[in-house]
Amino acid sequence: MTRLVRLADARALPFWRRPITLLFLMAAAMPIAFATWSALLNNFVIEVAQFDGQDIGWLHTVREIPGFLAIGVIAIIIFVREQVLALVSLILLGVATAITAQFPTMGGILTITMLSSIGFHYYETVNQSLQLQWIDRARAPQMLGWLLAAGSGATLICYGLIVLLWEPLGLTYTIVYLMSGGLTAAIAIFALVAYPQFEAPNPQLKKMILRKRYWLYYCLQFMSGARRQIFVVFAGFMMVEKFGFAVHEVTALFLINLVANMAFAPLMGAAVGRYGERRTLIFEYAGLMIVFLAYGGIYMFGWGVVLAATLYVIDHLLFALALALKTYFQKIADPGDIAPTAAVAFTINHIAAVFLPALLGALWLISPGAVFVLAAGMAGISLLLAMLIPRHPAPGHETVLTRLVAAPAE
């Protein structure tokens, strides 16, 4: 029978079996499969399946459908504990990644992408919920930064091996996908067997929740999903299509991102704790506007590969500041709302992701620069929304407008 352990009692367990250790283990396991899949994807689909910009747009549209359906997590956790669902989802992600290269056709790639995406998005939904339930509010910004750094560290090892060994050992897509996906699945199976089930002090509501007072969080999630899709889908694709990056060169660029994340993610978490979510997110969105406009300039004015690679790294670092959105919600949420709202927010985050990649894939064929200018506009809208976050968010003070509305009644 599965052993249940309350969070308060988990401190008596050996360090390697505590909840925070499990969070770090999962944070390291997920990117081994997902980040490796991402690093090889653009080269794989161009070289093996002859994808163009519209094809890659359709692939990412399919990949985001499970994210849009993440609200289904609410129904699943009625019967399955969140911790178990997270680990089973990791296993699915690992297995699907492992067999990716066995289906080198448009239909095969889309099918395997759908399966791996179900694993990834359901894991991410539940993992976010577990993080906010298991980590104390006072430590959340710094701890989320360290979890991000841990994931970057694990991926760093994978990318380093690809860069160093791809050409000397003649590695193939089949070998790399099989090893990375298999390792993620193996770690998840170990965690499923080795760890007890941890019981959070606040039971989670197991129904869909849409609260009016969370409206700003929902809006920021929607814009984040729309904006991020342009980076995920087209920034890396640009490096291969326009500048002819090979597999080991793309991976080397990812490697630089990882080193930067390992160094700066804990500092970013500390910055959120010190300066607050409002200032941090304003800084992120202002920086992203500049970066996306510069991306557009690469196509419109013929700026070079060095600038493109530099922008790619800066872009990636700025997105890491999105952990401030998690801590903003943690501060305004009722404790029992975390799991259902995580699922709802993940669905909202992926509304645009379902249709944007395909539509922008068509626009890409006409004007790649216009795609990035559109992203800059989205970052600008996010900037305006971030200005509505109060300096000290709390239940009843979710936006700066809350007190303005409430003031006459005082």
N, C-alpha and C positions, 0 to 999 in steps of 0.2 A: 504493500500500500504506500502511496506517495506521502512523504513526510511534509507537514505544514509547519513553517517556522515564522513566528511574528517578527517584524523588522526589529523591534526592540530587543528580542531574544537572540537575533542573529549575531550580535556582538560577541556572544560566547563561542561562536563557531571558529574554527581555524580561519586565518585571514583569507586563504585561497577559496574558501567556500562561502564567503559573505556576499551580500547583494551587490556592493560596489565593485567587487572583483568580477562578478558575473557580467556587470555592465561593461567593464573594460574588456573582458574576453569577447563579448559579442561585438563591441566596437572595433576590435581588431579583426574578427572573423569575417564580417560582412564585406569590407572593401577588398579583401583578398580576391573574392570572386567578382564583385561588381566593378571595381576599379580596373582590374585586368581586362574584363570584358570591354569596358569603355575605352581603354588604351588601344586595344587591337581593332576595335569596331570599324573605324573609318577606313583603315587599310584593308581589313577583311572584306567589307562590302564593296569597296571599289575594285580591288584586285580579283576577288573570287566571283562576285555577283554583278559586277559592272554597274553599281548604283550611280545615279546622278543626284543632283540636289533635291529633286522632287521625290525620288525614291527614299532618300534618307529622311525626308520630312514625313513620309508615310510610316516608315519604321518607327520613328519616335512618337507618332500619333498612336500607333498600336501599343507601344511601350507604356504610354501614359494612361491607357484605358483602365488598368487595375488601380492606378492611383485615384482616378475619378470614382471608382467603385469601392474605395477604402472604407466608405461608410458601412459596408457589409461587415466590418470588424465588430460593430456593435452587436449584430446578431450572433456572430460566432462566439464572442466571449460570454454569452449566456450559458454555453455548454462547455467551453474550453477556457482554461485559465490563461491570462494574458502572457505569462511567462512561457507556457507551453506553446502557445500560438507563435510567439516570437521565434522560438527555436525551430519549430516545424517549418516556418516560413524561410528561415535561413537554410534549412536542408533543401527545400525546393529550389531556392536560388542557386545553391551550390551544384545540385545535380543538373539543372537546366544549363548552367554555364559550362559544365564539364562536357556536355554533348553538343555544344553550339556548332562546332566545326563539322559535325557530321551531316549538317543540313544546309549546304551552300547554294540554296536557291532562294528566290524571293519568298515563296510560300513557306519554305522550311525555316528561313531566318525569322519571318514574322511569327510563326507558331512558337518557336523556342523563345523568342523575345517575349511573347505574351506570358509564357510559363515562368520565366525568370523574373519578369516584372511583377507577377502576382506575389512571388516570394519576397522580392525587394520591398514593394510598397506596403504589404501587410506587416512585414518586419519593422519597417520604419515607423508606421503608425503606432504599433504597440510599443516599440522601443522608446519612442518619445514619451508615451504615457508612463512607462515604467521609470524612466529617468526623473520625471517631475514628481512621481509618487515616492520614489526611494531616496531622493537627494533632498536634504534640508534646504529651505529657501535661502538661508544666509550663505550657504556654500555653493548654490547652484551655478552662478556665473563662472566661478573659477573651475568647478568640477566639470561643467560642460566643455570648457576650454581644454581641460586635460583629456577628456574622452575624445574630443576631436583630434588632439595631438596623438593619442594612442592609435586611432584609426589611420592617421597619416603615417605613423611609424611602421605599422604592419604593411601598408601598401608600399612604403619606401623600399622594403626588402624585396617585394615582388618586382617592382619596376627596376630596381637595381640589377636583379638577376636577368631581366629581359634585355636591358641595355648592354650588359656585359656579355651575355651568352647567346643572344639571338643569332648573330652572324657566326661567331667562332664554332658553335655547336650545331649550326644549321637548324635551329628550332623551327617548329611549324605551328600553325594555329591550332591544330589538333592537340599537340602535346601541351601547349601552354594553357589552353582552355581546360583540358582534362585535369591537369595538376592543380590549377588554382581553384576550380570549382570543387574538385574532390577534397581539397584541404578545408575549404569552408564547410562543406557538408560533414566532414569528420569532426571538426571542432564543435559544431552544433550538436551532433549526436552525443559527444562526450559530455557537453554541458547539460543535455537533457537527462542523462543518467546520473551524473556526479553531484548535481546541486539539488537541495530540497526546494520545495515550493514556498516562496516567501509571501507572507500575508501582510499587505499594507494596512495601516490603521483606519483608513477611510474607505469604506465600501464604495465601489464605483457604480453609478447609475448605468443600467444596461438598456438604454433606449436612446433614440436620437434626441439631441438637445440643440435648440437654436434659441439663444438668449439675446434679447435686444441690446443688453448692456455690453455684449461682446462684439458689437458691430464693427468697431475699428479693427479689432484683431482679425475678423473675417475679411475685411477689405484689404488689409496688409497681406494676408495669406494669398488672396486672389492675385494681387499685383506681383507678389513674389514668384508665384508659379508661372505667370505669363512672362515675366522678365527673365527668369532663370532658363526657360526653355530655349530662348534665343542663344544664350551662352552655351548650354549643353549641346544643342543640336548643331549650331552653325560655327561657333568659334573654332572648335577642333577640326570640323570639316574644312574650314577655310585653310588651315595650316597644311592639309593634305592636298586639296584641290588647287589652291592658288600657288603655294610655295613648294609643293612636291615633297613634303616630309615623308621619310620612310618610317617603318614600324619603330625602329630603335631611336629615331630622332623624335617622334611623337612621344614615346615613352620617356625620353630624356627630359622633355619639356614638362611632362607630368611629374617627373622626379624632382625637378626644381620646385614645382608647386608644393610637393610634399615636404621637402626640407623647410621651405618657408612656413608652411602650416605648423610643422612641429615646433619651430622656433617661436612663432607669433601667436598661435592659437591660445596657449595659456595666458599670454599677455592681453589678448583680446578679451578673454573671459574676465581678467582682472579689470580691464578698462570699463567693461559693462558694469561691474560692481562699483567702480569708483565714480564714473560719469553718468551712469543711468542709461536706460534704454532709449530715451528720447534723443539725447545727444549722439549716442552711438549710431542709431539708425539714420539720423540726419546725415552724419558723416559718411556712412556707407552709400546712401542713395545719391548724394552729391558726387561722390567719387565714381559711382557707376555711370552716371550721366556723362561725365568727362570721358571715361573709358570707351563707352559705346559710340560716342561721337568720333573718337579717334579711330575706332574700328571702321566706321563709315568712311573716314578720310583715307584709309588704306586702299579702298577700292576706288574712291572718287579722284584721289590725287596721286595714286601710285606709290604711297609710302612703303618702306621696305620691310623685310622679314624680321629684322632685329626689333623694330618697334612693335610689330605684331606679336612676337614672342614675349616681349616685356609687358605689353598690355594683357596678354593671356594670364601671366603670373599675378599681376596686380588685380585683375578681375577676380581671379580665384580667391585671393586673400580677402578682398572686400566681401565676397559672398559668405566667408566664414563668420562675419560679424552678425549674420542672421540668427545666431544663438540668442541675441538680445530679444528676438521675437518670442522665443520660448519662455524666457524669464519674465517678460512683460505679461504673458498669459498666466504664468504661475502666480504672479502677484495679484491679479484681478479675479482669479477663478475661485469658485467654491471647490473644496477638496474633492467632492464626489463627482465633479463635472469633468475631471481631467481626461479620463479614458474616452467617454463618448464625444467630447469636444475635440480631442485629438483626431478621431476618425472623421468627424464633420469637417474640421479644418483641413485635413489632408485631401478630402474630396474637393473642397473649395479651391485649394491650392492647385488642383489638377483640372479644373473646369476649362481654363484656357489651354492647358497642355494637350487636351484631346484634339482641338481643332487648329491651334496655331501652327504646329510643325508642318502640317500638310499645306495650309494656306501660304505660309511663309516660304515653304519649299518652292511653290509656284512663283512667288515674288522673287525668290533667289535667282531663278533662271533669267529674270528680266533685269534686276538691279540688286546685287548683293549688298551694296552700300545702304540702300533704302531699308533693308531689314534691320541693320544696326541703328540707323537713325530712329526707327520706330521703337527700338529697345530703349534708346535714350529718353524718348518721350514717356515710356512706361516708368522708368526710373524717376523722372520728374514728378509724376503723379504720386509715386510712393513717397517721395520727399515731402510733398504737401501733406500727405496722410500722417507721416511721422511727426510732423509739427503739432499734431493734435494729441500726442501722447503726453500725459502730465509728467512732471519731474519725479513725482513719487506716486506711481500708480497703485491702486488698492481697490478692493471691492467698494463700489459706490463712488469711486473716483477713477473711472476707466479712461476718460478723455478730459482734455481741458475744457470741453464744452459742458461737462457734467456740472461743475460748480457755477458756470455762467448761467445755466438754466435754473439751478437750485438757489442761486443767490437771492432772488426776490422773495423767496419763501422764508428766508432766515430772519 
